[in-house]
Amino acid sequence: MLRWCAIVLLVCTGAFGNPTPEMPAAYDTIIIGMGAAGCTAASTLSKAGKKVLALEAMDRIGGRVNTVPFGDGVVEVGAEWIHGTEQSRVYNLAIQNNVSVLPQDIDFEVYRSDGSIGDKKVLNELLTFSLSVIDDPPETPEPLGQFITRRLKDYMKEKYPALLADQDFIDNLLEFLDLVIDNYESSNSWNEVSTESKYTELGGYQHMSWHRHGYKTLFEILLNTYNNGPGYPNLDIKLKKEVTQIAWPQDPTQDVVVYCKDGSSYRAKNVIVTVSLGVLKERHSSLFSPSLPKEKTEVIQNLGIGVVDKVVFLFPKPWWPDTETFHGFVWNGADRATVSKDDSWITKIFGVSTPLGSSTALTLWTSGEGAKLVETLPEDVVKRKAMELIRRFMGKNRTIPEPIAMLRSSWYSNPYTRGSYTYDNLSTPQYPHARATLAEPLVDSSGAPRVLFAGEATDNTHFSTVHGATDTGFREANRLLTKAKL
């Protein structure tokens, strides 16, 4: 759900002091953004002996991965799972460092808005079918929701003709499936997603949990601080360093200069930019000097990035069945019609899950415009309305206590992310090479790369995932290391 993942981390603070604006320190490479791509690039270059400066605008490392202590363990406010175990840099790093990761079953228990229990077997079968047809797209690209609806109705005509004749059931099922797909894709509607996509799943389990280790462990491993590791002496990490401009030269003898909001500036031979597509959309025109070429700005404008958000509650003790991982909320039309317009965001929460990192926490999932709205609402409103929702669906035969703590994500309103992850929108067929174009480096007059681009949005087949992001950090670091050997 990312294909989904703040970090509590001992950071290596290198041997370099703060340079004065008049005499910026010279580095081999400056990395902007220390999420999965930035940390992988930093690790790869540092291991190769390069002098690296990493600038992170937030007060933590991890980017759109955010592990937070909660209750008796940890929860993931950002990306949740390792998606696939075969040829996964992320999974391999965990195994190589003897960190256990656990497969998590994401079958849905089905709760209805009248408090009754739905048919788990049928819903999971129809959901599995709907997800499977994504791998068999039509020849002519079309909106994904439209395609899934057509294929699903054909399937139900053969197998569940009585259900297909129940229009209220079909409407409610399609509403639910739309929300599930939106949480996979980070879209506002499944009809904003194109059937044409190069996204490819890795083999093996698709939902591997870091459980009580937390996804933060990946960054400790990457930065050589796991198990009290010493870090890298040639890597200088600076937090709360918002970059305002990257001045890149055509002259091969000049350095790239990076300017920060606090007035500091730094020099290097080259820069790897790993900020999200959302940040590039908002800031590219002021961030680069000279400006980005037209073909790159065009794909930045046309690629899609959406929002997946979580609200996480902590309870005194578990009150839900311990055999269930996901609890899907399926509304009926009459109940949905009673929800006021101001509260319609609660109908965009497709269910709750039980995170493996904390035994008394529940995570509510939402996406799109509903998620954006939740980010802006007062905390007491979110808590009250979300608990009313949980009690409506799951409280018929049990007493549900008040939560003792609440966390929520804000990936859209965060100025350093402006979204969760990218998806293939309806513009994808017109821009089939958009991600490759975004990944192309800016070069000087000698052809040497001066500004390089990494991050999940730049991966052709594994975008929207942490493993995709790490692969791009490795890719760009090796672009520089290979160039240096020539």
C-alpha positions as CSV (number, residue, x, y, z in Angstrom):
1,M,0.0,0.0,0.0
2,L,3.0,1.3,-1.0
3,R,3.4,-0.3,-1.8
4,W,3.9,1.6,1.9
5,C,6.8,3.4,5.1
6,A,10.5,9.1,10.9
7,I,13.3,8.0,11.9
8,V,14.9,7.5,15.3
9,L,18.5,7.2,14.3
10,L,22.0,7.9,15.5
11,V,23.5,9.9,12.7
12,C,27.1,10.1,11.8
13,T,28.3,13.6,12.0
14,G,31.4,13.8,9.9
15,A,34.7,15.5,10.4
16,F,33.8,18.6,8.5
17,G,32.9,21.9,10.3
18,N,30.5,24.5,9.1
19,P,31.9,26.4,6.2
20,T,31.6,30.1,6.0
21,P,29.6,31.6,3.1
22,E,32.9,33.1,1.7
23,M,34.8,29.8,1.7
24,P,32.4,26.9,1.2
25,A,33.8,23.5,1.9
26,A,34.5,21.5,-1.2
27,Y,33.0,18.0,-1.5
28,D,33.0,15.4,-4.2
29,T,29.1,15.2,-4.1
30,I,26.3,16.9,-2.3
31,I,23.1,14.8,-1.8
32,I,19.9,16.7,-1.3
33,G,17.3,14.8,0.6
34,M,18.1,11.8,2.9
35,G,15.2,9.5,2.2
36,A,15.8,6.0,0.8
37,A,17.4,7.2,-2.4
38,G,19.6,9.8,-0.7
39,C,20.8,7.4,2.0
40,T,21.6,4.7,-0.5
41,A,23.6,7.2,-2.7
42,A,25.4,8.5,0.4
43,S,26.3,5.0,1.5
44,T,27.5,3.9,-1.9
45,L,29.7,7.0,-2.5
46,S,31.0,7.0,1.1
47,K,32.1,3.3,0.8
48,A,33.9,4.2,-2.4
49,G,35.9,6.8,-0.4
50,K,34.2,10.0,-1.8
51,K,33.7,13.1,0.4
52,V,30.0,13.5,0.7
53,L,27.8,16.2,2.2
54,A,24.1,15.3,2.8
55,L,21.6,18.1,3.2
56,E,18.2,17.2,4.7
57,A,15.4,19.8,5.1
58,M,13.6,17.9,7.8
59,D,14.9,17.4,11.4
60,R,15.3,13.6,10.7
61,I,16.5,11.1,8.2
62,G,14.1,8.8,6.3
63,G,12.1,11.0,4.0
64,R,8.7,9.3,3.4
65,V,9.7,6.5,5.8
66,N,8.9,7.5,9.3
67,T,9.2,5.0,12.2
68,V,7.8,6.4,15.5
69,P,7.9,4.9,19.0
70,F,4.3,4.1,20.0
71,G,3.0,2.1,22.9
72,D,5.1,-1.0,23.5
73,G,6.9,-0.7,20.2
74,V,6.9,1.3,17.0
75,V,4.6,2.2,14.1
76,E,5.2,3.3,10.6
77,V,3.7,6.7,9.8
78,G,5.0,6.4,6.2
79,A,6.0,3.4,4.2
80,E,4.9,0.2,5.9
81,W,6.3,-2.9,4.1
82,I,9.0,-4.4,1.9
83,H,7.2,-5.2,-1.3
84,G,8.8,-8.4,-2.6
85,T,11.7,-10.4,-1.5
86,E,13.4,-11.4,-4.8
87,Q,16.1,-9.1,-6.1
88,S,15.2,-6.6,-3.5
89,R,18.0,-4.4,-2.2
90,V,16.0,-3.6,0.9
91,Y,15.1,-7.2,1.8
92,N,18.7,-8.3,1.1
93,L,20.1,-5.7,3.4
94,A,17.8,-6.9,6.2
95,I,18.8,-10.5,5.7
96,Q,22.5,-9.8,5.4
97,N,22.4,-7.9,8.7
98,N,20.4,-10.7,10.5
99,V,17.4,-8.5,10.9
100,S,14.2,-10.5,10.9
101,V,11.3,-9.4,8.7
102,L,7.9,-11.0,8.8
103,P,5.3,-11.6,6.1
104,Q,2.0,-10.0,6.9
105,D,-1.3,-11.4,5.6
106,I,-3.5,-8.6,4.2
107,D,-6.7,-10.6,3.7
108,F,-9.7,-8.4,4.7
109,E,-12.2,-9.2,7.4
110,V,-15.3,-7.4,6.1
111,Y,-17.4,-5.1,8.3
112,R,-20.6,-3.4,7.1
113,S,-21.8,0.1,8.0
114,D,-24.8,-1.5,9.9
115,G,-22.4,-3.3,12.1
116,S,-22.8,-6.7,10.5
117,I,-20.0,-8.9,9.2
118,G,-19.8,-9.3,5.5
119,D,-18.8,-12.3,3.4
120,K,-15.0,-12.4,3.8
121,K,-14.4,-15.1,1.3
122,V,-16.4,-13.5,-1.5
123,L,-15.0,-10.0,-0.9
124,N,-11.4,-11.2,-0.9
125,E,-12.0,-13.3,-4.0
126,L,-13.4,-10.3,-5.9
127,L,-10.6,-8.0,-4.6
128,T,-7.9,-10.5,-5.6
129,F,-9.5,-10.8,-9.1
130,S,-9.6,-7.0,-9.4
131,L,-5.9,-6.7,-8.6
132,S,-5.0,-9.5,-10.9
133,V,-6.5,-8.0,-14.0
134,I,-4.2,-5.0,-13.6
135,D,-1.5,-7.3,-15.0
136,D,-3.6,-8.0,-18.1
137,P,-4.2,-4.4,-19.4
138,P,-6.3,-3.6,-22.5
139,E,-4.5,-2.8,-25.8
140,T,-5.9,0.7,-25.8
141,P,-5.1,2.6,-22.5
142,E,-8.1,3.6,-20.4
143,P,-8.9,4.6,-16.8
144,L,-8.0,1.7,-14.5
145,G,-11.4,1.8,-12.6
146,Q,-13.4,1.6,-15.8
147,F,-11.3,-1.4,-16.9
148,I,-11.5,-3.2,-13.6
149,T,-15.3,-2.6,-13.3
150,R,-15.9,-4.1,-16.8
151,R,-13.7,-7.2,-16.1
152,L,-15.2,-7.7,-12.7
153,K,-18.8,-7.6,-13.9
154,D,-17.9,-10.2,-16.6
155,Y,-16.4,-12.4,-13.9
156,M,-19.4,-12.0,-11.6
157,K,-21.8,-12.7,-14.5
158,E,-20.3,-16.2,-14.6
159,K,-19.8,-16.8,-10.9
160,Y,-22.1,-14.6,-8.9
161,P,-25.0,-13.6,-11.1
162,A,-27.3,-13.0,-8.1
163,L,-24.8,-10.5,-6.5
164,L,-24.4,-8.8,-9.9
165,A,-28.2,-8.2,-10.0
166,D,-28.0,-6.5,-6.6
167,Q,-27.2,-2.9,-7.7
168,D,-26.7,-1.6,-4.1
169,F,-24.2,-4.4,-3.5
170,I,-22.3,-3.6,-6.7
171,D,-22.2,0.2,-6.0
172,N,-20.9,-0.4,-2.5
173,L,-18.4,-3.0,-3.7
174,L,-17.0,-0.7,-6.4
175,E,-16.7,2.2,-3.9
176,F,-14.7,-0.1,-1.6
177,L,-12.5,-1.4,-4.4
178,D,-11.8,2.2,-5.6
179,L,-10.5,3.1,-2.2
180,V,-8.3,0.0,-2.0
181,I,-6.8,0.8,-5.4
182,D,-6.3,4.4,-4.4
183,N,-4.3,3.3,-1.4
184,Y,-2.2,1.1,-3.6
185,E,-1.7,3.7,-6.3
186,S,-1.7,6.9,-4.1
187,S,-4.5,8.2,-6.4
188,N,-7.6,10.2,-5.7
189,S,-9.7,7.9,-7.9
190,W,-9.0,4.7,-9.7
191,N,-10.2,6.4,-12.8
192,E,-7.3,8.9,-12.6
193,V,-4.9,5.9,-13.0
194,S,-4.0,4.6,-16.4
195,T,-4.1,0.9,-17.4
196,E,-0.8,1.6,-19.2
197,S,2.0,1.1,-16.7
198,K,5.5,-0.4,-16.6
199,Y,5.2,-1.0,-12.9
200,T,6.5,-4.5,-12.1
201,E,6.2,-6.4,-8.8
202,L,9.3,-8.1,-7.4
203,G,8.8,-11.8,-6.7
204,G,8.1,-13.3,-3.2
205,Y,6.0,-12.0,-0.4
206,Q,4.6,-8.5,-1.1
207,H,4.0,-7.3,2.5
208,M,7.1,-8.0,4.6
209,S,7.0,-6.1,7.9
210,W,10.0,-4.8,9.8
211,H,7.7,-5.3,12.9
212,R,9.4,-4.1,16.1
213,H,12.7,-3.3,14.4
214,G,10.9,-0.6,12.4
215,Y,11.7,0.6,8.9
216,K,14.3,3.0,10.5
217,T,16.6,0.0,10.6
218,L,17.1,0.2,6.9
219,F,18.6,3.7,7.3
220,E,20.8,2.6,10.2
221,I,22.2,-0.2,8.0
222,L,22.7,2.1,5.0
223,L,24.5,4.7,7.1
224,N,26.6,2.1,9.0
225,T,25.1,3.1,12.4
226,Y,23.2,-0.2,13.0
227,N,24.3,-2.0,16.2
228,N,26.3,1.0,17.2
229,G,28.3,1.1,13.9
230,P,30.7,4.1,13.5
231,G,29.0,5.6,10.5
232,Y,31.2,7.0,7.7
233,P,33.9,9.5,8.6
234,N,33.8,11.0,5.0
235,L,30.0,11.6,5.2
236,D,28.8,14.9,6.6
237,I,25.0,14.9,7.4
238,K,23.3,18.2,8.1
239,L,19.6,18.3,9.2
240,K,17.2,21.2,9.0
241,K,19.0,22.4,5.8
242,E,16.4,23.6,3.3
243,V,18.0,24.1,-0.1
244,T,16.8,27.1,-2.0
245,Q,19.0,27.0,-5.1
246,I,21.3,24.8,-7.0
247,A,23.6,26.7,-9.3
248,W,25.2,24.3,-11.8
249,P,27.8,25.4,-14.3
250,Q,28.4,24.7,-17.9
251,D,32.2,25.3,-17.4
252,P,33.8,22.0,-16.4
253,T,36.3,23.8,-14.2
254,Q,33.6,25.3,-11.9
255,D,31.9,23.7,-8.9
256,V,28.2,23.3,-8.4
257,V,27.1,25.6,-5.6
258,V,24.1,24.8,-3.3
259,Y,22.5,27.6,-1.4
260,C,20.4,27.0,1.8
261,K,17.6,29.0,3.4
262,D,19.8,29.8,6.5
263,G,22.3,31.6,4.3
264,S,24.9,28.8,4.1
265,S,26.3,27.6,0.8
266,Y,28.3,24.5,-0.2
267,R,30.4,23.5,-3.2
268,A,30.9,20.1,-4.8
269,K,31.8,18.6,-8.2
270,N,28.2,17.4,-8.5
271,V,24.8,17.1,-6.8
272,I,22.3,14.3,-6.5
273,V,18.8,15.6,-6.1
274,T,16.5,13.1,-4.4
275,V,13.5,15.3,-3.5
276,S,10.0,14.1,-4.2
277,L,8.1,14.8,-7.4
278,G,5.7,16.9,-5.3
279,V,8.6,19.2,-4.3
280,L,9.9,19.4,-7.8
281,K,6.4,20.4,-9.1
282,E,6.2,23.2,-6.5
283,R,9.8,24.4,-6.6
284,H,11.7,23.5,-9.8
285,S,11.4,26.9,-11.4
286,S,13.3,28.6,-8.4
287,L,15.4,25.6,-7.4
288,F,17.7,25.3,-10.4
289,S,19.9,27.9,-12.0
290,P,20.1,27.7,-15.0
291,S,16.5,26.4,-15.2
292,L,15.7,22.8,-16.1
293,P,15.3,22.0,-19.8
294,K,11.8,22.0,-21.2
295,E,11.5,18.3,-21.6
296,K,12.2,17.8,-17.9
297,T,9.8,20.4,-16.7
298,E,7.1,18.9,-19.0
299,V,7.4,15.5,-17.3
300,I,7.5,17.0,-13.8
301,Q,4.2,18.8,-14.6
302,N,2.6,15.7,-16.1
303,L,3.7,12.8,-13.9
304,G,1.2,12.0,-11.0
305,I,1.9,12.0,-7.3
306,G,-0.9,11.5,-4.8
307,V,-1.4,11.1,-1.0
308,V,-1.9,8.2,1.3
309,D,-2.3,9.1,4.9
310,K,-2.7,7.2,8.2
311,V,-4.3,7.9,11.5
312,V,-2.9,5.7,14.2
313,F,-4.6,5.1,17.5
314,L,-3.1,3.6,20.7
315,F,-5.4,1.7,23.0
316,P,-4.9,0.4,26.6
317,K,-5.1,-3.1,25.3
318,P,-6.2,-4.9,22.1
319,W,-10.0,-5.2,21.8
320,W,-10.0,-6.6,18.2
321,P,-9.8,-10.3,17.1
322,D,-6.1,-11.2,17.0
323,T,-6.6,-13.4,13.9
324,E,-7.3,-10.4,11.7
325,T,-4.8,-8.0,10.1
326,F,-7.1,-5.8,7.9
327,H,-10.6,-4.8,8.7
328,G,-12.3,-3.5,5.6
329,F,-15.2,-1.0,5.9
330,V,-18.0,-1.5,3.3
331,W,-20.8,1.1,3.4
332,N,-24.3,0.5,2.2
333,G,-25.9,3.3,0.2
334,A,-28.5,4.3,2.8
335,D,-25.9,4.7,5.6
336,R,-23.6,6.6,3.4
337,A,-26.4,9.0,2.5
338,T,-26.8,9.9,6.3
339,V,-23.2,11.2,6.5
340,S,-23.0,15.0,6.3
341,K,-20.9,16.7,3.6
342,D,-18.5,18.1,6.3
343,D,-17.9,14.5,7.5
344,S,-17.7,12.8,4.1
345,W,-13.9,12.3,4.6
346,I,-14.8,9.4,7.0
347,T,-16.3,7.5,4.0
348,K,-12.8,7.7,2.4
349,I,-11.2,5.6,5.1
350,F,-11.4,2.1,3.6
351,G,-10.5,0.3,6.8
352,V,-8.0,-0.3,9.6
353,S,-4.9,-2.6,10.0
354,T,-3.0,-3.9,13.0
355,P,0.7,-2.9,12.7
356,L,3.1,-5.6,13.7
357,G,5.4,-3.2,15.5
358,S,3.0,-2.3,18.3
359,S,0.6,-4.7,19.9
360,T,-2.1,-2.1,21.0
361,A,-2.2,0.1,17.9
362,L,-4.6,0.4,15.0
363,T,-3.9,2.2,11.8
364,L,-6.7,3.8,9.7
365,W,-5.9,4.3,6.0
366,T,-7.1,7.1,3.7
367,S,-6.0,8.7,0.4
368,G,-6.6,11.5,-2.1
369,E,-8.7,14.6,-1.4
370,G,-10.1,12.9,1.8
371,A,-6.6,12.5,3.1
372,K,-5.6,16.1,2.3
373,L,-8.7,17.3,4.3
374,V,-7.8,15.1,7.3
375,E,-4.4,16.7,7.5
376,T,-6.1,20.1,8.0
377,L,-8.7,19.2,10.6
378,P,-8.3,19.8,14.3
379,E,-6.9,16.7,16.1
380,D,-10.0,16.3,18.4
381,V,-12.3,16.3,15.4
382,V,-10.3,13.6,13.6
383,K,-10.1,11.5,16.8
384,R,-13.8,11.8,17.6
385,K,-15.1,11.2,14.1
386,A,-12.6,8.3,13.4
387,M,-13.7,6.6,16.6
388,E,-17.3,7.0,15.7
389,L,-16.5,5.3,12.4
390,I,-14.7,2.4,14.1
391,R,-17.5,1.9,16.6
392,R,-20.1,2.0,13.8
393,F,-18.4,-0.8,11.8
394,M,-16.7,-2.9,14.6
395,G,-18.6,-2.1,17.8
396,K,-21.8,-4.0,17.4
397,N,-20.9,-6.8,19.8
398,R,-18.1,-5.3,21.7
399,T,-17.2,-2.3,23.9
400,I,-14.5,-0.2,22.2
401,P,-12.5,1.9,24.7
402,E,-11.2,5.4,24.0
403,P,-7.7,5.6,22.5
404,I,-4.9,6.9,24.8
405,A,-2.8,8.4,22.0
406,M,-3.1,9.3,18.3
407,L,-0.6,10.0,15.5
408,R,-1.4,11.1,12.0
409,S,0.6,11.6,8.9
410,S,0.7,14.8,6.8
411,W,2.5,13.9,3.6
412,Y,0.7,16.5,1.5
413,S,1.0,19.5,3.8
414,N,4.6,18.7,4.6
415,P,6.6,21.2,2.4
416,Y,9.4,18.7,2.0
417,T,7.3,15.9,0.6
418,R,4.1,17.3,-0.9
419,G,2.7,13.9,-1.4
420,S,3.3,10.2,-0.7
421,Y,4.4,8.5,-4.0
422,T,3.9,8.6,-7.7
423,Y,1.5,6.7,-10.0
424,D,0.9,6.3,-13.7
425,N,-1.9,8.8,-14.5
426,L,-3.9,9.3,-17.6
427,S,-1.1,11.3,-19.2
428,T,1.2,8.3,-19.1
429,P,0.5,7.1,-22.6
430,Q,1.5,10.5,-24.0
431,Y,4.7,10.5,-22.0
432,P,5.9,6.9,-22.1
433,H,9.5,7.8,-21.2
434,A,8.7,10.4,-18.5
435,R,10.5,8.7,-15.7
436,A,13.6,8.1,-17.7
437,T,13.5,11.8,-18.8
438,L,13.2,12.8,-15.1
439,A,16.2,10.6,-14.3
440,E,18.5,12.2,-17.0
441,P,21.4,14.2,-15.4
442,L,22.2,17.8,-16.3
443,V,25.6,17.9,-17.8
444,D,28.3,20.5,-18.4
445,S,29.9,21.4,-21.7
446,S,32.3,18.4,-21.4
447,G,29.3,16.0,-20.9
448,A,30.1,15.4,-17.2
449,P,27.0,15.0,-15.0
450,R,26.7,17.9,-12.6
451,V,23.1,17.6,-11.3
452,L,21.7,14.0,-11.0
453,F,18.2,12.9,-10.1
454,A,17.1,10.0,-7.9
455,G,14.0,9.0,-6.0
456,E,11.1,6.6,-6.6
457,A,9.6,8.8,-9.3
458,T,12.7,8.2,-11.5
459,D,12.4,4.4,-11.5
460,N,10.7,3.0,-14.6
461,T,9.4,-0.2,-13.1
462,H,9.6,0.1,-9.2
463,F,8.3,3.6,-8.6
464,S,6.2,4.1,-5.5
465,T,8.3,1.7,-3.5
466,V,11.2,2.0,-1.0
467,H,13.2,-0.7,-3.0
468,G,12.7,1.4,-6.2
469,A,14.0,4.5,-4.4
470,T,17.1,2.7,-3.1
471,D,17.8,1.3,-6.5
472,T,17.8,4.9,-8.0
473,G,20.2,6.1,-5.3
474,F,22.5,3.2,-6.2
475,R,22.1,4.0,-9.9
476,E,23.1,7.6,-9.6
477,A,26.0,7.0,-7.2
478,N,27.4,4.4,-9.7
479,R,26.9,6.8,-12.6
480,L,29.4,9.1,-10.8
481,L,31.7,6.3,-9.8
482,T,31.8,4.8,-13.3
483,K,32.4,8.2,-14.8
484,A,35.3,8.8,-12.4
485,K,37.0,5.6,-13.6
486,L,36.8,6.5,-17.3
